[in-house]
Amino acid sequence: MMQRREFLGLAASAPLSAHAFSNNLLAQHAEHTDHSACGPLYASPKAAMQAERETLAFVPAIYSGTGTKQPDYLAVVDVDPHSLTYSQVVSRLPMPNVGDELHHFGWNACSSCHGDPTKSRRYLVLPGLQSGRIHIIDVAQPARPELHKVLEGREIAEKTNLSTPHTVHCLADGNIMLSMLGDAQGEGPGGFLLLDEKFDIVGNWERSLEGMNFNYDFWYQPRHNVMVSSEWAAPNTVRKGFNLEDVQGGKYGHHLHFWDWNERRIDQSIDLGETGLIPLEVRFHHDPESVHGFVGAALSSTMWHWHRADSSWKADPVIAVEPVEAEGWPFPVPGLITDLVLSLDDRWLYFSNWLHGDLRQYDVSDPANPRLTGQVWLGGVLGRPSSWPEKEFVGGPQMLQLSLDGKRLYVTSSLYSPWDNQFYPQMAKSGSYLLQIDCDTDQGGLAINERFHVDFGKEPLGPARAHEIRFPGGDSTSDIWV
């Protein structure tokens, strides 16, 4: 373990206006511009899996850290293989300001609101990690998103003492909840912000922060009166890039927190220790009756399975990605697990190793005993040939999104601009990618779709970084069933 940490420490020292974004491809894309209805909500994961195939994708494109002084923007990508503009950006909605660092985002409503005729999946809630702003995007016309409202980071900090918005989930009562990584000064532990249906600030969700060290991702499951949250680090720590001394100084997390959902306080914390450093994305099973889930510990390159046993929660490491010797690196290179996604039937687990450069599929029918069933290589620092020989990719696979039917996995390569510039400095000039992987959901297996490659290095105002992916009809990380 110390080798992994020492190596990453050495790596740490290594080296728009709306008119400008107009795109005449929209004229060819009329089939996607007449959607007056908003995205559907589903009665169950099975119903969602039977929904229509996605035809558009929303992807934040980021100029922060690239040297291009333009606003970040929301890109709309054509993912319909029968369309004339397939695998192209068909529209771009710039944000009003420069330097937001758009990152994770979510919906005003998801399937937790199913059955309420007043709710629809119409608005995207799109925060900026750097600015603290929260942008509300109206996607009633999916190919032509419009800016609906902006909440300033300053207002949020003044009213709640919170900053640095990250994960977005809608709640069954119509409110929207965001994990906030820091306080108003950029220090931990942060907390959780509530917005109402009009996107006005309600206040802090939590009643107590006792036991909380840092914040990052979260997932709630009311049937078990639980919310699980993970830990990254304080905003003031991560904005400087990765440094081994910060890990040794206890400035990065290694806990999972299980909250009493009704009481809004931590009920139990699990210290994942040396093999659970920096637990990031958390994924509960989609089946609302299930007490199982997964979290990827990025720095330790370990996948953990959590479950409830009797009256308490347990967590066990179930997959370990071993470090690899690489030329020019004085220590073995860790995989650096940065994202994961579960299929809606809870059978298939996918995760990305951002430094190694591989993307994996596991059969987790038995969640305590995952079985590797597929793997592709898409860049990384190991110098391994890509699974698409004709392409050379800068960066490694990072953000993942899975289609509702589980057959198409979408992947981008940007993590976070200070870390991109540290580990993949060339990405600032070359941009990042969006790819689509075909998933065998019968026997297992992954294959790159060579018809689909969106090169964000060729954007009109210069190379950009692509991050999280959402679909108008929902995806495998948007919806929670209650």
HELIX and SHEET records of a PDB file:
HELIX    1   1 MET A    2  ALA A   12  1                                  11    
HELIX    2   2 ASN A   24  GLN A   28  5                                   5    
HELIX    3   3 ALA A   30  HIS A   32  5                                   3    
HELIX    4   4 PRO A   45  MET A   49  1                                   5    
HELIX    5   5 SER A  111  CYS A  113  5                                   3    
HELIX    6   6 GLY A  153  THR A  160  1                                   8    
HELIX    7   7 PRO A  222  HIS A  224  5                                   3    
HELIX    8   8 PRO A  235  VAL A  238  1                                   4    
HELIX    9   9 LEU A  244  GLN A  248  1                                   5    
HELIX   10  10 GLY A  273  GLY A  276  5                                   4    
HELIX   11  11 SER A  417  PHE A  423  1                                   7    
HELIX   12  12 MET A  427  SER A  430  1                                   4    
HELIX   13  13 PHE A  456  LYS A  458  5                                   3    
SHEET    1   A 4 VAL A  89  PRO A  94  0                                        
SHEET    2   A 4 TYR A  73  ASP A  78 -1                                        
SHEET    3   A 4 LEU A  56  ILE A  62 -1                                        
SHEET    4   A 4 ARG A 465  ALA A 466 -1                                        
SHEET    1   B 4 GLY A 106  TRP A 107  0                                        
SHEET    2   B 4 TYR A 123  PRO A 127 -1                                        
SHEET    3   B 4 ILE A 134  ASP A 138 -1                                        
SHEET    4   B 4 GLU A 146  LEU A 151 -1                                        
SHEET    1   C 4 LEU A 162  CYS A 170  0                                        
SHEET    2   C 4 ILE A 176  ASP A 183 -1                                        
SHEET    3   C 4 GLY A 191  LEU A 195 -1                                        
SHEET    4   C 4 ILE A 201  ASN A 204 -1                                        
SHEET    1   D 4 PHE A 218  GLN A 221  0                                        
SHEET    2   D 4 VAL A 226  SER A 229 -1                                        
SHEET    3   D 4 HIS A 255  ASP A 260 -1                                        
SHEET    4   D 4 ARG A 265  ASP A 271 -1                                        
SHEET    1   E 4 PRO A 279  PHE A 284  0                                        
SHEET    2   E 4 HIS A 292  ALA A 297 -1                                        
SHEET    3   E 4 THR A 302  ALA A 309 -1                                        
SHEET    4   E 4 SER A 312  ALA A 320 -1                                        
SHEET    1   F 4 ILE A 337  LEU A 342  0                                        
SHEET    2   F 4 TRP A 348  ASN A 353 -1                                        
SHEET    3   F 4 ASP A 358  ASP A 363 -1                                        
SHEET    4   F 4 ARG A 371  TRP A 377 -1                                        
SHEET    1   G 4 LEU A 400  LEU A 402  0                                        
SHEET    2   G 4 ARG A 408  THR A 412 -1                                        
SHEET    3   G 4 TYR A 433  CYS A 439 -1                                        
SHEET    4   G 4 LEU A 446  ASP A 455 -1                                        
END                                                                             
